[in-house]
Amino acid sequence: MAIFKQLDDSLSQLLALLNKDERWLIVINADPDSLASAMALKRIFTRRVLDIGIGQINEVKRPDNLAMIRYLRIPTRRIIPNLIAQYDRFALVDSQPHHHPSLEQFEFSVVIDHHPLIKESPVRALFTDIRPKYGATSTMLTEYLYNLRIRPGKLLATALLYGIKSDTRSFERDFVDADLSAFKYLSKHADQLLLNRIVRSEFHLDWMRYFSRAFYNLRRIGHGLYAHMGKVDNPDILVIVADFFMRVHGIPWVVVSGECSDKLVVILRGDGLRKDMGKFSAGLFGEFGSAGGHKAAARAEMDLSALSGSDPEMFMLKKLGKGKKWTFKRG
């Protein structure tokens, strides 16, 4: 009995696009799932094309991402115009072109993703495989490898395992049976010591000051929590803080915002039961910039100039409701 569903037709369409005279670049917005998925797609394309590279649109600063790149030897580079000019075709994994302005410059031949589709932003490519019910794109690429009878090596299996673990938040978020099957299958081939080393590399020491700021600015809005972080060096800290506050008992949703590189970045997290955070994000912020995501995890980014001079925190409070600022007492 097959572990995964058969993908003969889909894979035939994908492989038919490959030409040994062409250079391909796999484009990602680097996080654990996209890094692992790109690593897997590179393995599939190897020896089927002239050259295959991985490039990220964002600067990688999160410690677990840096640990993945270092320990699992993922050859990703920051995308610049000179790098783009070296390639003939482009593939996008774990994202869709409308998710980030930097992706709109590409004409993608391949798009593979697990995020929800948006009617207003259809994905156009010669090959598309988008499965919103899947917990991770890493699961989809594991199915590709299995169907192609490619056994993942230790480093690739570890990357894909961590990609699934990260995007499903260890199966606390929505997932399907295929995610469990992929996790079980990859566990046989992965290096657990390397995986543990990556998992333990989640925080920078200098990020601790942001937690203090988050507690100081924390507000209760309805049943949820909101904190504005002001200016941050890297929006990844907003993700870390939001995930931390979701561990508070009885809190169904959390929103954390901050300013970085002339943008207001908003991270939304939920328990997946009451609010659909993807729809919530799109409804509140879609007219100002990019916004959307899953039922339990979403994100929005907008230029500060789009706020028409409004203070970012006041803009957020107007959108969410002012709520009540918490004060923490000793004892």
VMD Tcl script that draws the C-alpha trace (Angstrom):
set ca {
  {0.00 0.00 0.00}
  {1.41 3.41 -0.99}
  {2.23 5.85 1.80}
  {1.25 8.86 -0.30}
  {-1.21 9.48 -3.12}
  {0.00 8.95 -6.67}
  {1.09 12.10 -8.52}
  {2.02 10.64 -11.89}
  {0.14 13.19 -14.02}
  {1.24 16.22 -11.99}
  {4.87 15.17 -11.90}
  {4.85 14.41 -15.63}
  {3.67 17.99 -16.25}
  {6.37 19.36 -13.98}
  {9.21 17.31 -15.43}
  {8.11 18.16 -18.98}
  {9.08 21.78 -18.28}
  {12.70 20.89 -17.53}
  {15.37 21.38 -20.15}
  {19.04 20.57 -19.74}
  {19.96 23.82 -21.50}
  {18.18 26.10 -18.99}
  {19.11 27.59 -15.63}
  {16.44 27.67 -12.90}
  {16.20 29.75 -9.74}
  {13.94 28.64 -6.87}
  {12.62 31.78 -5.19}
  {11.60 31.80 -1.51}
  {10.64 34.09 1.32}
  {12.96 32.23 3.66}
  {11.46 30.36 6.61}
  {11.82 26.70 7.65}
  {9.11 25.36 5.33}
  {10.27 27.31 2.27}
  {13.95 26.48 2.86}
  {13.16 22.78 3.11}
  {10.83 22.82 0.10}
  {13.41 24.62 -2.03}
  {16.05 22.12 -0.98}
  {13.76 19.26 -2.08}
  {12.82 20.85 -5.41}
  {16.51 21.47 -6.09}
  {17.14 17.75 -5.52}
  {14.41 16.89 -8.05}
  {15.73 19.35 -10.66}
  {19.37 18.33 -10.29}
  {20.72 16.66 -13.44}
  {17.50 17.55 -15.25}
  {18.50 21.17 -15.91}
  {21.74 22.99 -16.65}
  {21.89 24.71 -13.26}
  {19.57 25.10 -10.27}
  {19.91 27.70 -7.50}
  {17.97 28.96 -4.48}
  {17.47 32.65 -3.74}
  {15.58 34.40 -0.95}
  {13.88 37.80 -1.16}
  {14.33 38.51 2.55}
  {17.34 38.91 4.80}
  {17.69 35.81 6.98}
  {18.11 36.71 10.64}
  {16.03 34.24 12.63}
  {18.39 31.88 14.49}
  {16.51 28.70 13.52}
  {16.63 29.70 9.83}
  {20.34 30.49 10.10}
  {20.88 27.16 11.86}
  {19.03 25.32 9.08}
  {21.13 26.97 6.40}
  {24.36 26.26 8.27}
  {23.83 22.71 9.56}
  {21.84 21.41 6.58}
  {24.04 23.16 3.99}
  {21.24 24.91 2.14}
  {22.86 26.99 -0.65}
  {20.53 29.99 -0.63}
  {21.54 33.53 -1.60}
  {19.94 36.94 -1.24}
  {18.25 37.89 -4.51}
  {19.72 40.89 -6.32}
  {19.30 41.95 -9.97}
  {22.66 40.44 -10.97}
  {21.56 37.06 -9.57}
  {18.23 37.15 -11.40}
  {19.98 37.86 -14.70}
  {21.86 34.56 -14.45}
  {18.71 32.42 -14.74}
  {16.25 31.56 -17.50}
  {13.29 30.25 -15.46}
  {11.91 30.72 -11.98}
  {10.05 28.52 -9.50}
  {8.27 29.70 -6.35}
  {7.70 27.44 -3.33}
  {5.73 28.00 -0.12}
  {4.35 31.31 -1.36}
  {2.29 32.94 -4.10}
  {3.29 35.95 -6.23}
  {0.88 38.33 -4.49}
  {2.28 37.53 -1.02}
  {5.14 40.01 -1.30}
  {5.90 42.95 -3.63}
  {9.37 41.55 -4.37}
  {7.79 38.46 -5.97}
  {5.82 40.47 -8.52}
  {8.94 41.10 -10.64}
  {9.15 37.43 -11.63}
  {7.33 35.46 -14.28}
  {7.14 32.09 -12.55}
  {7.00 28.87 -14.50}
  {6.32 26.81 -11.35}
  {4.37 27.68 -8.19}
  {4.02 25.11 -5.38}
  {2.32 26.22 -2.18}
  {-0.08 25.35 0.63}
  {-1.45 28.79 1.49}
  {-5.08 29.71 0.71}
  {-5.97 30.94 -2.75}
  {-7.42 34.42 -3.17}
  {-9.95 35.01 -5.96}
  {-8.70 38.54 -6.56}
  {-5.10 37.34 -7.03}
  {-5.12 34.22 -9.23}
  {-1.84 32.38 -9.61}
  {-0.65 32.07 -13.20}
  {2.20 29.71 -14.08}
  {2.84 26.84 -16.48}
  {2.70 24.47 -13.50}
  {0.80 25.19 -10.29}
  {0.16 22.93 -7.31}
  {-1.60 24.72 -4.48}
  {-3.19 22.72 -1.65}
  {-4.57 24.97 1.10}
  {-5.59 22.05 3.33}
  {-2.01 20.83 3.71}
  {-0.15 21.91 6.83}
  {3.17 22.45 5.04}
  {4.62 22.71 1.55}
  {7.35 20.37 2.84}
  {4.72 17.62 2.90}
  {3.92 18.22 -0.76}
  {7.58 18.02 -1.72}
  {7.99 14.84 0.33}
  {5.18 13.35 -1.78}
  {7.03 14.45 -4.92}
  {10.22 12.73 -3.78}
  {8.38 9.54 -2.82}
  {6.55 9.36 -6.15}
  {9.82 9.88 -8.02}
  {11.44 7.14 -5.92}
  {14.01 9.58 -4.57}
  {14.99 8.65 -1.04}
  {15.81 11.86 0.87}
  {19.30 12.01 2.30}
  {19.90 12.81 5.96}
  {20.16 16.58 5.52}
  {17.17 16.87 3.19}
  {14.98 14.66 5.40}
  {15.91 16.73 8.45}
  {15.04 19.95 6.62}
  {11.65 18.65 5.48}
  {10.89 17.27 8.94}
  {11.60 20.64 10.53}
  {9.59 22.40 7.82}
  {6.52 20.32 8.73}
  {7.15 20.70 12.46}
  {7.48 24.47 12.13}
  {4.49 25.19 9.88}
  {2.08 22.92 11.75}
  {3.53 24.11 15.07}
  {4.12 20.46 15.98}
  {0.60 19.62 14.72}
  {-1.17 22.23 16.84}
  {-2.34 24.00 13.65}
  {-4.48 22.56 10.86}
  {-3.01 19.54 9.10}
  {-4.08 16.57 7.01}
  {-3.21 12.87 7.11}
  {-0.50 13.43 4.51}
  {1.37 15.72 6.93}
  {1.44 12.95 9.54}
  {2.50 10.37 6.97}
  {5.31 12.61 5.72}
  {6.49 13.33 9.26}
  {6.56 9.61 10.09}
  {8.31 8.74 6.82}
  {10.94 11.48 7.17}
  {11.66 10.59 10.80}
  {13.25 7.35 9.59}
  {15.78 9.26 7.48}
  {16.40 12.46 9.46}
  {19.22 13.24 11.87}
  {17.57 13.87 15.25}
  {20.69 15.44 16.74}
  {20.80 18.04 13.96}
  {17.06 18.61 14.33}
  {17.42 19.24 18.06}
  {20.27 21.65 17.42}
  {18.07 23.67 15.04}
  {15.04 23.61 17.38}
  {17.16 24.99 20.22}
  {18.35 27.91 18.08}
  {15.13 29.93 18.16}
  {16.13 33.10 20.02}
  {18.78 35.81 19.85}
  {19.88 37.00 23.28}
  {19.34 40.64 22.27}
  {15.70 39.83 21.40}
  {14.88 39.59 25.10}
  {14.41 43.36 25.31}
  {11.50 43.07 22.90}
  {9.63 40.78 25.28}
  {9.86 43.48 27.94}
  {8.45 46.00 25.47}
  {5.66 43.61 24.48}
  {4.56 43.09 28.09}
  {4.60 46.85 28.70}
  {2.41 47.55 25.65}
  {0.08 44.55 26.01}
  {-3.67 45.18 25.74}
  {-6.71 42.98 26.19}
  {-9.10 43.52 23.28}
  {-12.26 41.47 23.65}
  {-11.09 37.92 24.24}
  {-7.74 38.48 22.51}
  {-4.40 40.18 23.13}
  {-2.68 42.96 21.19}
  {0.79 44.48 21.53}
  {2.53 47.10 19.40}
  {6.31 46.75 19.42}
  {7.28 50.05 17.80}
  {10.41 49.89 15.67}
  {12.04 46.46 15.40}
  {15.26 45.37 13.69}
  {13.60 42.32 12.18}
  {9.91 41.42 11.81}
  {10.70 37.85 12.83}
  {10.66 38.99 16.46}
  {6.97 39.80 16.01}
  {6.36 36.15 15.08}
  {8.26 34.93 18.14}
  {6.32 37.22 20.49}
  {2.93 36.36 18.94}
  {3.60 32.63 19.22}
  {4.65 33.11 22.85}
  {1.44 34.94 23.80}
  {-0.66 32.22 22.13}
  {0.49 29.93 24.95}
  {-1.47 31.97 27.49}
  {-4.40 29.95 28.84}
  {-7.80 30.99 27.56}
  {-6.53 33.38 24.87}
  {-8.11 32.55 21.47}
  {-6.22 35.10 19.35}
  {-3.19 37.39 19.42}
  {-2.09 40.30 17.22}
  {1.42 41.78 17.39}
  {2.54 44.70 15.22}
  {5.76 46.59 14.63}
  {7.55 48.93 12.25}
  {10.45 47.76 10.10}
  {11.98 49.27 6.93}
  {9.20 51.85 6.47}
  {6.52 49.17 6.75}
  {3.95 48.25 9.35}
  {4.09 44.48 9.85}
  {1.22 42.71 11.62}
  {1.38 39.10 12.83}
  {-1.90 37.36 13.71}
  {-2.28 34.07 15.55}
  {-5.41 32.19 16.60}
  {-6.58 28.90 18.04}
  {-8.35 28.05 14.77}
  {-11.72 27.78 16.50}
  {-13.32 31.22 16.78}
  {-11.68 33.58 14.29}
  {-10.28 32.80 10.86}
  {-7.11 34.89 11.13}
  {-6.46 34.82 7.37}
  {-9.88 36.32 6.59}
  {-9.61 38.62 9.62}
  {-6.28 39.97 8.34}
  {-7.50 40.42 4.76}
  {-10.65 42.17 5.92}
  {-8.84 44.64 8.20}
  {-5.70 45.37 6.20}
  {-6.21 44.18 2.61}
  {-6.91 47.66 1.28}
  {-3.62 48.98 2.71}
  {-1.16 46.31 1.54}
  {-0.65 42.54 1.43}
  {-2.74 40.60 3.96}
  {-3.94 37.03 4.44}
  {-2.94 33.60 5.66}
  {-4.36 30.51 7.31}
  {-7.19 30.09 9.80}
  {-4.72 30.01 12.71}
  {-1.84 32.12 11.37}
  {-1.79 35.23 9.19}
  {0.28 38.27 8.33}
  {-0.16 41.74 6.90}
  {2.39 44.23 5.57}
  {1.74 47.79 4.45}
  {3.81 50.87 3.73}
  {3.70 53.37 6.56}
  {2.85 55.99 3.94}
  {-0.42 54.10 3.29}
  {-1.60 55.02 6.79}
  {-2.08 58.67 5.72}
  {0.00 60.06 8.54}
  {-1.68 58.05 11.31}
  {0.45 56.82 14.18}
  {0.90 53.06 13.56}
  {-0.23 52.03 17.03}
  {-3.29 54.29 16.91}
  {-4.08 52.93 13.44}
  {-3.98 49.39 14.84}
  {-6.10 50.29 17.88}
  {-8.70 51.89 15.62}
  {-8.83 48.71 13.54}
  {-8.89 46.28 16.46}
  {-10.67 48.30 19.16}
  {-8.81 50.14 21.91}
  {-9.29 47.57 24.63}
  {-7.67 47.88 28.00}
  {-3.95 48.20 28.65}
  {-2.73 45.67 31.18}
  {-0.55 46.50 34.14}
  {1.50 43.73 35.71}
  {1.80 43.77 39.48}
  {4.39 41.98 41.54}
  {3.32 39.30 43.96}
}
mol new
graphics top color blue
foreach p $ca { graphics top sphere $p radius 0.5 }
foreach p [lrange $ca 0 end-1] q [lrange $ca 1 end] { graphics top cylinder $p $q radius 0.2 }
display resetview
